Amino acid sequence: MDLIRDFKDPGREYSVLAFWFLNGELKKERLAWQIGQMVEKGVYGGFMHPRAYLKTPYLEDEWWDAVGVCVEESRKQGFAPWLYDEYAWPSGTAGSTFDYGFQKPSRILSRGRDNMAKGLWAVKKDAGNRGCGNEGAGNEGGGSQGGGNQGGGNQGGGNQGGANPDAANPEDKGQSGANPSSMPYRVVKRDGFIYEFYEKVFEKAVDYLNPETIASFIKLTHEEYRKRWGEDFGKLIPGIFFDEIYMMGNPLPWTDRLPGRFRETYGYDILDELPSLVDGVSERDKQVRKDYFSLVTAMYEEAFFRQISDWCGKYGLKLTGHTEEFLWEHPRRQGDYFKTMRHLMVPGSDCHDYRYRYPRRITYCEPKYSVSVARIYGKERAMSEALGGAGWNCTMEEFKKGINTLAAMGTGMFILHGFYYECDHQGSQSDWPTSFFYQNPYWDYFKIFADYIRRLSFMNSQGNPVVDYAILYPIGDMDENMENGEENPAGQAINNGFHQALNCMIEHQLDTDMVDEESILNAHICDGKLCLGQQSFKVLLLPEGGSLMEETVEKLEAWTKAGGSVLFYRTGLAHENRSGENRSGENRAGGDRANGCSVNGYWDTVLRGNVHSISRIPQAAAGLAAPSASVIYGNPGNIFLNHRTAGNVDYYLVANSSDERRNLVLSFSHASTPVLLDIEKGDMVQAVYTQAGTAQMCGGRQAGSGVLIYMDLEPGEAVYVLFGLEEDTIRQAKPALTGDIRWEEEWITGKWDFLPLSPSGPNHGDNAHNEESTDLEIPIAEFTSDVSSGTETIRICNQSGEEGSCGRHMSLWNGRWITRRRSWNDQLDASDLYFRKTVFLEHVPEKAEFCAAAVDSFECFINGTMVYKGISNGEPVVFGDKGQLTQGENILAFHVTNRNPLHDVYVCSAEELPPDRFISLLMEGIIVQGTNVEVVKSDSTWIVNDSLIKGWEQPDSNGRFTAAGFDVRKVLNFNYTGLEHVWLKAWERGKPPLKPWGDLPLFGQTLTYPRKLWYTVTIPAGASVLYEPVTAGAAVCMLDGKEVHWENGVHILPDNERIHILTIQITAGGCSDGLKQPIRVTMKAVAVNLSDWRMLGLPWFSGRCRYTNTWSVEQLEGTYMLELGGVNHCAQIWINGRLADTRLWRPYRADITSLLRPGENEITILVSNLASNERRHMLVDEGMALGWNRYWNEDNMDRDSRNYVSGLLGPVRLLHVISPKP
C-alpha cells in the first residue's frame, strides 16, 4: 500500500454509497440513467431501497425486472448494487404494514399471531381493596429520556406504543395494531398487591425473538435474491442492509417460548417473578430483571442477527445495517448492543441528529457504538447511514461538517440518506428529505464531495486505530434498573452519566471508544494495556455506583497491577447507596451479588480508581495517559481528533466541526517531520510547525516534546496530519503559505453581467459560460378572483404534465379546514378535538346561521348550550343558533370526533390522502345585526385542545382557555411531547377546494361561472422576451399597468435591467379555465450589482446563474488568488474561459495565477443555490392538507431562511501574494 498515492484516488470500494430511494413506477431507462449519473459523480455504489411510495409491485415480477436492470447496468458501469432487505422499514415484514399504498400486505404478518411481536403490560391492584385502586403499572411510550422513536421507522407510525397501561380497560386497542387480550395472561400476588399481566399482540410488527419468523423472512426475501443473482453475491453485489429493527412489544418484550427458555437457562419460573419486571428495588428484583433482559438479548441475537449473518456468510454477502444507538432504549428494544451487532460484517449506526437537532450536529454515541463494535471484533469498517432528514435547505458545507465529525468518530463507510428516484408526488415529497441527487443544483459538482468522502473512508480503513481511553457500556446496570420497561431514577442516572462522560471526553479531544464486559473478559494484557481486537486501552472509565461481574473485577485488578488505569465518573448512585437509599434492608455498599460485585465494593478496595465529576474526567484521564495530540492554543470547541497507524506512519484527522474559522496550535508527541493531506484536493502539503521543548510554553499551556503545528481551519474544514513518512516522500509536498508573506489586495468593483442558466440536463456542461441567452419558465403567480378575500401565492401547474386551472384555487368558502398540530405532523391519530372561539357582538343578533363540515362528526355549543349534534363525514350541514347568541362576548365551541383515526401520520405510501381519516373542522357562520353582517369562520384564531377540559364549551371568565406558544420550526422531534392537554392555536390545513375534500357547498350554494380571475407574475430582471401566456377563457395582459400587444405570440422587453409586473385578467367560463402553463421568458445578460438574486425577481429559482466581469493585470509576478467573499452556495470559477476551481463551501477562493494574461482578463463565476428555493413552491395539491408534508416542504426549510439567499454576494477581491525575498 502506498498511503499517499492511494489517498489521492482510493479504490471504488471506499466510495460513498447512495441510499437509493426507489419509489413511484420504476422505469428501465430511468434506472439506467440514474446509475450512470451516480457513477459520473463519483458515487460507485448504492443500496436499492424500496420506499413507502413504491408503486412497482414489491417482490413480484416487476420488482425483479427492475432489480435486474440495476444489476446489469451496474455490471456495465462499475457500480456496486447493494441489496436492501425490505419494503420501507423496519426489516422483517416482507411487504406493507400501511393502511394505504400500492403494495401487498406483509407476507410475514399475514401468516398470523406467531409472527407478530408481543408484549406484556401490567395492572397493579391493592389486594385489600380490589374493587378500586385500579392502577396502571407504567408508561407505555418510549424511554423517559425523550426523543421517542428516533429511528423514524414509518411502517407503524413513529412511536408505536400499544394499549395504554394506564387504561382500566385491557381491551383498549392502541397504535400499531396492538391487540391486548381481554383475560389476564398471568395473575401474581406479591407484597399486598395483585399484578394482572395482559398480553398484547402487535399486528403490524414482527416478532424478532422467534427464529421461525426470521427464517420465513429469509426465505421470502434473501433466498429470492439468491435464486436470481446468487452468482454475483460477494462480487458485483457486495452485501445487504437491514434497517431500524427493534422489539416492538412494550413495555415488556415477550414471545411464546420465552418462559420455557427462561426456566431452562436460569432454573426458575419467570412467570412467578413477573412483578419484579414491573417494580421493586431488592437485589432479587434486580437479578430477575437482569436475567430477563439477558435472555431477551440472547433470543434476539439468535433469531435475527446470528441467523441472517450466518446466511450471508454462507453465500458471500456482507451484512450491514443498524438498530438504535441510545443506551436508554437498549434493554427493552435492542438488548445488549455488542452481542447483537457483532454479527454484522460491517456494523452500522443511524445518524439522527441532522434531523432531530437544530442547529444540526452529530450525536457522538451513534457512530461510536458501531465503531466500537467494529474495532473490538476486528471488522474492517463501521458504517453510518448519514445525514438523513436534514431538509432541503441544508448546505454542502453543513453536510461536510457532519461527515467530518462522523469520520473523527471512526466511521469508515458512509451511506448518504438519500438519493431519490423521484420526489414529485404526495408520498415521495416528504420522505425524510433532502435528496443529494439530481434534484439538487449542487449535483453538478457532487464528485468533489464524493471524492472527499472516499478519501476519508480510505484513511479510516487503513492500519489500526489508536485509542487510549475506553468507557464501559453499562448494559448490566441498565438491565437491573428497568422497571416496567422504563429506566428508574438509578437507570436514568446511569444513562445520563454514560452519555455525558463520553461526550465530555470527545469534546476535549480525547478519543474514547466503548467496551462491554464480555470483551474485557476476552481481552489480554500487554505492556500495561487492555488489548482486544484492534484496540489497546490505557484508561477505562466506569460509572460510580454501578456493578460488574466478579470475573470482570478480577480481570481489571490484574490489568491495573500491570499498569492500566481505572477512573470512575460520578452518577450520584454511590452516594445514594451509601446513605442507605434503595437498599430494601440489604447492605448494597459492600455485599457480593450472585453474579457480580457492587462498584462500592471494588473501586476503593480492589481497583483503587479515583472518582471524579464528569467535567473533570478528561483532565484526570489525560493525567493517567497523556494524549499524543492536543490543542494547546485557540478555541478547542468542536475540534475532533482521530489517530490511526498504518505501518510506520502515524496519522491524525483534525476536524473543525464548528461554524467559525479556528486559529489553532496543536501539540503532537512525534519527532519526525509532519506533512498535511488536503482531503478535498488529495494533495500533500507542507505543515507549518516548530519543534517543541519540554519547557516551551504556548498560549499559557504547557507543550511537551514533539512538534507544534499551526493551523488555520475554515468552518467545517478537516485535514490529515502525518508523521513517519520517508524524506523522499516529504520532499514531494507542496509548499505552505507562511506567515511572513506579503499580500496586496484589489477589489473588483462595478456591475457584473448576470444570466440565469437553463436547468441541468444531459447537454449542459462546462460551456455554460458561453451561453448568450436562456429560456425560463416562471412557475408561480399571485392569484385572486372576484370571490376571493385576498391574494395567495400559487403554483400555476400542480405537477409537471398537468395544466393549470382556476378550479384548484376558488371556492365560496372563506373558512379554513382546521385541526390540532403539536409537532411536525398534525394529530391524525386523535379521536377527539375541542375547538373554541370568542365572538363579540354589539347587539343581540336578528339571525345567525352556520355551515360546518367535520371529519367525521361534531357537536356545536354556543355559550355552553348544544345547538347541533350529528355526523358530517366531511359534508357540510347547516344549522341555526337557537337563540343562544347574546350581546357582548359569546363562545362558539365544537367537539369533533373521528371514529377511525389514522396512526400512520406520514401517509408516505399513498398518492392521495384519505378524506375520512383526517380529523378536521370547517365552518362559516353569518350573524346578522341590523345592517351589520358579521362572518365567523374557522381559521388559526380558534384554539383547540385534544383533551376534554371541564367548562371547555363555556365562557371563560377566569382566562383559563388561552393558547400556549408553539412554533413548529423549533420542534426537534416528530414525536414531540409536552403539549398534550394544552390549548393551542388551531392549525390551518387550508381553504376549500383543498384536497382530499375538494370544493363543498356553502349554505347549499356552489360556485357559479363566469368569474373574473387575476394572475400577477413577477418578470425577472434580464428578461428580454416575454411569451404570450397560455390561457383558457378571455384574457387581457397588462405589463406594468399597460396592455400588452402580442406580435406572433411574443413581446420584446426593451428595458430588461429591472423587474416587470405582468397581470393577466381572465374571464373564466368554468373551473378548468385560467392560466394553463407557467410564463415563459427569454433571459439575456443584464448588468447588476452583487446581491441576492431573489431581489432580481427569482425567488423561486433553483439552479445556476452566471456572473461575468473583467479587470486588468499590470504585472504577473507572485501568486494571484481570487477571493469571492460571500457565495450562496456553490461556485465555479472561470478565468479567460478556463476552469480555475469549483468551491462547494468556504473558503470561496482559488489560485488563478496560471490562468492570467497580461492586460484585460475575464472572470466568470457560475453560482448554484439549493433546491429549497424551488421546493418551497412544489408541494402538490394532493399533499397540502397534511402537517407532515407542510413541515418538510415549508417549516423545515423556513427555519434555515438565511439559506434561501442565493448568488454571488461579494465583495470579490484579487489577492496578490508576494513571497518574501531570500
Secondary structure, 3 states (H helix, E strand, C coil): CCHHHHHHCCCHHHCCEEEEEEEECCCHHHHHHHHHHHHHCCCCEEEEEEEEEECCCCCCHHHHHHHHHHHHHHHHHCCEEEEECCCCCCCCCCCECCCCCCCCECCCHHHCHHHEEEEEEEEEEECCCCCCCCEECCCCCCCCCCCCCCCCCCCCCCCCCCCCCCCCCCCCCCHHHEEECCCCCEEEEECCEEEEEEEEEEEEEECCCCHHHHHHHHHHCHHHHHHHHHHHECCCECEEEEECCCCCCCCEEECCCHHHHHHHHHCCCHHHHHHHHHCCCCHHHHHHHHHHHHHHHHHHHHHHHHHHHHHHHHHCCEEEEECCCCHHHHHHHHCCHHHHHCCCCEEEEECHHHCCCCCCCCCCHHHHHHHHHHHHCCCCCCEEEECCCCCCCCCHHHHHHHHHHHHHHCCCEEEEEEEECCCCCCCCCCCCCCCCCCCCHHHHHHHHHHHHHHHHHHHCCCCEECCCEEEECCHHHHHHCEECCEECHHHHHHHHHHHHHHHHHHHCCCCEEEECHHHHHHCEEECCEEEECCEEECEEEEECCCEECHHHHHHHHHHHHCCCEEEEECCCHHHHHHCCCCCCCCCCCCCECCCCEEHHHCCCCCCCCEEECHHHHHHHHHHHCCCCEEEEECCCCCEEEEEEEECCEEEEEEEECCCCCEEEEEEECCCCCCEEEECCCCEEEECCEEEECCCCEECCEECCCEEEEEEEECCCCEEEEEECCCHHHHCCCECCCCCCCEEEEEECCCCEEEEECCCCCCCCCHHHHHCCEEEEEECEEEEEECCCCCCEEEECCCCCCCCCCHHHCCCCCCCCEEECECCCCECCCCCEEEEEEEEEECCCCCEEEEEEEEECEEEEEECCEEEEEEECCCCCEEEECCCCCCCEEEEEEEEEECCCCCCCCCCCCCCCCCCCCCCEEEEEEEEEECCEEEEEECCCCCEEECCCCCCCCCCCCCCCCCCCCCCHHHCCCCCCCCCCCCCEECEEEECCCCCCCCCCCECCECCCCCEEEEEEEEECCCEEEEECCCEECEEEEEECCEECCCECCEEECCCCCCCEEEEEEEEECCCCCEECCCEEEEEECEEECCCCHHHHCCCCCCCEEEEEEEEEECCCCCEEEEECEEEECEEEEEECCEEEEEECCCCCEEECHHHCCCEEEEEEEEEECCCHHHHCCCCCHHHCCCHHHHHHHHHHHHCCHHHHCCEEEECCEEEEEECCCC
